[in-house]
Amino acid sequence: MTDSSALDPEDRKIVTLARSARARNGVPEGAAVRDETGRTYVAGTVALDSLKLSALQTAVAMAVASGATSLEAAAVVTEADTASDADRAAVRDLGGAETPVLVAGFDGTVRTTVTAG
């Protein structure tokens, strides 16, 4: 487990945003990404009959749709122990293999940090 209070303030911010997106929308996961200019994109799980995206995939898609060309960091609040391969691939596509992905529990405690690669 990572001491969330020891996180960089900008990383703590995306974890907090991801947590609030999950709670506000009543979805299984919340996520946030930070682009190369410091802008953040926040999303929850999308579960439509015709479209299913994880929260992190949705946040990456929002960043791309808004013109982001790179990612500095990503965070996902989930019950899973780590970010899924599909989530890491989405982050890697925009941010590169070394982009950190913070994986936090529902209480906002970061359990692990993995790279997108």
Summary of the structure (lengths in Angstrom):
residues: 117
radius of gyration: 12.5
end to end distance: 20.6
largest distance: 40.6
contacts: 420
relative contact order: 0.21
helix: 36%
strand: 28%
